[in-house]
């Protein structure tokens, strides 16, 4: 029983770590696109950000 509980806790910890890494990658991409957008405003900025965030 203790082994099953330990395994479940380990699996949960690993899955949370993977989600955190994905968020960090997305946050980094958002920061880069935001910096590259510079002084763009309105529709021009929306279009730029949309295209930038879709890039791989």
Beta strands, then each sheet from edge to edge (+ up, - down):
end
